[in-house]
Amino acid sequence: MTIAALELQDVTIRYGNVTAVDSASLTLRGGSLGALVGPSGCGKTSLLRAIAGFEVPSSGEVVLAGTKLVGRGTFVPPESRHIGMVFQEGALFPHLSVWENVAFGLARGDRQRADEVLRLVGLESLGHRRPHELSGGQQQRVALARALAPRPCLVLLDEPFGGLDASLRVRLRGEVRNILRAAGTTAVLVTHDQEEALSMADQVSVMSRGRILQTGTSKEVYEEPLSVEVAALIGDAHLVRSRVAGGLVETPFGMLRVEAADGECVVRIGSEDLDVRTAGDGVAATLLTSRYFGHDVIDEFTLDDGSHYRVRLTRGSGEPGARRTIMLRSERFRVFPDVGGAVTAYRYAGDAQRRSAVAGS
Amino acid sequence: MSELAPAPVAEAGRLFSYSHESGRVSLGAKLLATGVAAFVSLPLFYLFIRAGERGAGVWLQHVRTARTAELLISTLSISAAVLALSIAIALPYAWLVTRTDLPGRRFWAVAGALPLVFPSYIAAFAIVSILGPHGLLASLLGRPFPEVAYGWSGALLALGLLSYPYLYLLLVAALRHLDPALEEAARSLGHSPAQVARRIVIPQLRVPLAAGSLVVVLYVLSDFGAVSIVRYDTFTTAIYDAYRGLFDRTIAAVLATVLVALTLVLLAAEWLIVRGVAPGRLRPSRASRRTPLGRWTPAALVFVGTVTLAAIGIPLAAIGTWSARALMAAERVPLEGSAIWNSFSVSFAAALVCVAASIPVAAWAVRGHGLPATIVERLTFSGYALPGIVIALSLVFAATRIARPFYQTATLLVLAYVIRFLPEAVAATRSAFSALSPRFEEAARSLGLGRLQVLRRVTVPMIRPGLLAGGGLVFLTSMKELPATLILRPTGFETLATRVWAEASLSSWSRAALPSLLILLVSALPVWALVIRPVFREER
C-alpha cells in the first residue's frame, strides 16, 4: 500500500469576480482522513472539486504523493489523477448494474477486484441489482466501492451522507471510516456537519468564506480554536462583546481573570461550560424551555438583563419558569481580540439539525 | 441549507452550487456546436446575397414586378382567417376536455390532437377529392358540387383543420397547470364564472395563445402542399412557380427574402407579447373543479364531434376509399418501391445527422449558460421558423456558388432536412441533458475515462431515450416534407411525398391514396408517442 500525502499550496479558485477559495493550504498525511468543514458556500466543495480536477484553480499547487497535479503550467486531467470520488447523491450509473458500476473503472483483466471491493462494503450479494433497487445507504456504499476499486491514491467524499436519514447517517459514518481504514486509503471528506467531521476525521480543517481558518485534530479545533470565527463555527457557543482591562474581563457571569492584553474583545461561552444550580453563587436566571435529547438536555435560560443562554446538561434543571443560578466554569471560557464586524455573522446555526440527528440514533 | 449564514455568504453559496451543477463544456464541444450553428445559418446568407446582388434598387423593382402586394394580401388574409378558425376551434375544445364533465373527454382530448398526423398535402388531397366539383360527394349526388374545395375556402378548411391542434395542445397543457386557487379566490371575491374566465383564466392563457398563434401562422406561411393542391396562391407557391418557370431565379430569391422578413416580424411580435410574463407555477397541488355542462352537454358533444369528423373522419374516409379502389383496380398497383426506399433513406440520414449534431449544441446550451451558448442554440433554431421552400432555395444558391458537386444530389436534400428539423433533435436532446447531472460524467472521469470514452459509455447511454425521440421526430417530419424535396431532389428522384403531391395535383386520386396511406401508417405511431401522449400522460 503506497503511503500518499496530499499537499495543497495557496490554492485559489475564482468564478468570475467571486473568490470561492482564497489561497488554501493543507497537508494531509498518507493513510489518514482529513475533513473540510464549514457552512455551505464556504468553498469546501470547490476545493474538493479542484483536488479531483473538476475545477481549475486560478493559482496555487496541488501535489499528490509527490506528483504535481496542478501548478504553474501543469494540469493533470481528472481521469489521470488516480483520485476516487464519492458524490453526494452517489451518482451511480442508472443504466448499469451494481457490479458493472463497481467494475466501471477497472481494466478488463482485473474484474475479480470488483467482487473484492463489493465484499469490502458488505454488498457482494447485490451485484446484479440496479442502483434504483438499493436503499440510500446501500447506494452510498456502492459509490464508495466504485471509487475504491481502481485502488486510488486518494478518495474524496463530497457530503456523502447528505441525502440519508439521521440514524443511517450515524451508522454509515462508522462503517465508511472502517472501510477506508481497512483499505488504507488517504481520504478527504467534505461536510457541513461538524459532528461528522469531528467524529470521523484524523485532521479537521475549518473553512469559512473561502479560507481555511484552522487545521488540526478534532480536539485541537474544538478545545483550542485559534480565532473567534473557529470558536463560533465549532461547538455550540455564545459570543459576547466585552473589554479586557487590567487582566480582568467582564462577562454576564461576573468579572473573570484572563491573560490577555487590554482592549475590546469577544468572549466565547460554550453551552457545555455553564453550570446550573438551584441556589448559591452565580447569576440569577429563569428557565425558559427545556429540550430533551436522551443522553443530554439543552435548557434555555433568560438572564435578568434579558439575554438568552443555552446550557447543555446531562439532566434537565426543572420546569419552565423555575428560578436558578448559573455559573461559568472559569477554566473553560476563551477570549479573542475583537476584530470588528458583526459577531453574529460568525454564528453557526446548524445546531438544531445536528442535535436532532443525534436524537434519532 | 440549515446554516443561518449572513446574506453575502449565502448569496455566494448559491452562486457556487449553481456553477457546480452546470459543469464544464469542453472546447471541442463548443467548437462543434459553433460549427453546426454556422453551417445551418450559412445558406440563408447566400439567399440574401443572391436576392440583393444587383443592389437595393433592382431588388425593389423586382418586389414590384413580382405581384408582391397581391401575394402579401392573399397570404396575410388566409393566415388571419386560419388563425381565427384555429382559435375558435382550439379554445373551446381545450376548455371542454380539461375543465368540464364532457362525456368521453379522454377520447375527445386525444382525438382533438390527431390531425397532427396528416401532412398538409394529404389533408388537402382528401378535401379536394371529396368536396371537389368532381369528387366523391359530387359523384354520389350525381351533379357537380359547388367550388368550396378550391381557392380561399378550400385553403381555409384544409389549413384551419390542420393547424388548430398546435394551439390546442399548448392550451390543454396550460389549462391543466393553472392554479385553481386563483379562480377560487376570484369567486370568493364575488366574481361570476364568466367573469373569472374573462379576468383570470384568459389572461393567464396569454403566453400559450401567443405561442400557439405564432406556430399556426408560421405553419400557414410555410405551407406549400395544401395551397398548391387547392390552387390558392401564396408566397410559397409563387416562389415555386418563379423558381420552376423562369430562367432567372432572382424573382424567386426576392420573394423568399420578403417571406423571411414577414417571419421575422411575426417572431418579434410574439416576443413582445410573451416577454415580461412571469412563468406561472407549474403543477398545481390539486386539479381544478370541473364545470358541469348540464343541458349544454349535447351542444358540446355536437361541437367536438363535428370538429373530429371534419378533421379526421373526412381525410381517413377519403384515403380509405381511394386506397380500396386502387387495390381493387385491375391495373398494376401504382406504388413504386424506389419512392419508399428514397423516402426512408434520406429521412433516416437526416435523423442520424441531426441527432449527432444536437449533442454538442444541447450540451453547451444546458451546461454552458452565457451569451455564446444562447446565440449558438438560437441559430440552430432558425430553420424552424423558416419555410422549407426558403431553406431549399437558399441551399440551391449556396450550392451553386460554393459546393457545385452537391447540386442535384440527395446529399443536398438531406442537408435541407437537417437545417429545417435540427431544432426537433436539439429540443429533445436538450431536455435529456438537463435531466442528466454532470456528476455522472465526473464520476466516470475520476474512474480514469477520457472525454470521448465518457461520451460513449456514460453520456450517450444515459440520454439515449432523448436521442431516440429526437431522431424519431426528425425522421418522421423529414419523410412528410414536401416543398424542399420538390426543389432539391435530383431529377427523377421520387419520394412518397412527391408521389402524393404529383398525383393529387393531377386529380388522380387513387394513385395518390396508397403512398398517403403509407405515410400515415409510418407517422401515426411516432406522432402518438412523441407529440400527443406526453401532453396527456399525466391525466388519469
Contacts between the chains, C-beta under 8 A, distances in Angstrom:
chain1	res1	chain2	res2	distance
A	15	B	15	6.6
A	15	B	16	6.8
A	15	B	19	5.3
A	18	B	12	5.9
A	18	B	15	6.0
A	18	B	16	7.8
A	20	B	12	7.4
A	20	B	16	5.4
A	39	B	1	7.8
A	39	B	3	4.0
A	39	B	5	5.0
A	39	B	9	7.0
A	39	B	13	7.8
A	40	B	1	4.4
A	40	B	3	5.8
A	40	B	5	7.1
A	40	B	10	7.9
A	40	B	13	4.7
A	40	B	17	7.6
A	41	B	5	6.3
A	41	B	9	5.2
A	41	B	10	6.2
A	41	B	11	7.9
A	41	B	12	5.0
A	41	B	13	2.1
A	41	B	14	7.3
A	41	B	16	6.1
A	41	B	17	7.7
A	42	B	9	7.5
A	42	B	13	7.8
A	43	B	16	7.3
A	45	B	16	7.3
A	45	B	17	7.8
A	45	B	20	6.6
A	46	B	16	5.9
A	46	B	20	7.7
A	49	B	20	7.0
A	52	B	442	7.3
A	52	B	446	5.8
A	53	B	445	7.5
A	53	B	446	7.8
A	54	B	23	7.9
A	54	B	24	7.2
A	54	B	442	5.4
A	54	B	445	7.9
A	77	B	445	7.4
A	77	B	450	7.7
A	78	B	442	7.0
A	78	B	445	4.2
A	78	B	446	5.5
A	79	B	445	4.7
A	79	B	446	7.4
A	79	B	447	7.6
A	79	B	448	5.0
A	79	B	449	5.5
A	79	B	450	5.5
A	80	B	448	7.5
A	81	B	446	7.5
A	82	B	448	7.7
A	83	B	446	6.0
A	84	B	446	6.1
A	84	B	447	7.4
A	85	B	442	7.0
A	85	B	443	6.5
A	85	B	446	4.2
A	87	B	439	4.8
A	87	B	442	7.4
A	87	B	443	6.2
A	88	B	439	7.9
A	89	B	437	7.6
A	89	B	439	7.1
A	91	B	437	6.7
A	91	B	439	4.0
A	91	B	440	5.2
A	91	B	442	7.4
A	91	B	443	4.5
A	93	B	440	6.2
A	93	B	443	7.6
A	93	B	444	7.7
A	93	B	458	6.2
A	93	B	461	8.0
A	93	B	462	7.3
A	94	B	462	7.0
A	95	B	461	4.8
A	95	B	462	6.0
A	104	B	444	6.9
A	104	B	447	5.5
A	104	B	457	7.8
A	105	B	446	7.9
A	105	B	447	2.9
A	105	B	448	5.2
A	105	B	449	7.6
A	143	B	443	8.0
A	146	B	443	7.4
A	146	B	447	7.0
A	147	B	446	7.3
A	147	B	447	7.7
A	149	B	447	7.9
A	150	B	447	6.2
A	150	B	448	6.1
A	156	B	446	8.0
A	192	B	1	7.5
A	192	B	2	7.5
A	192	B	3	6.8
A	209	B	9	6.1
A	209	B	12	7.9
A	342	B	6	7.4
A	344	B	6	8.0
A	345	B	6	4.6
A	347	B	4	6.6
A	348	B	3	6.7
A	349	B	2	7.2
A	349	B	3	6.0
A	349	B	4	3.7
A	350	B	2	4.8
A	350	B	3	5.4
A	352	B	2	7.4
A	353	B	2	4.4
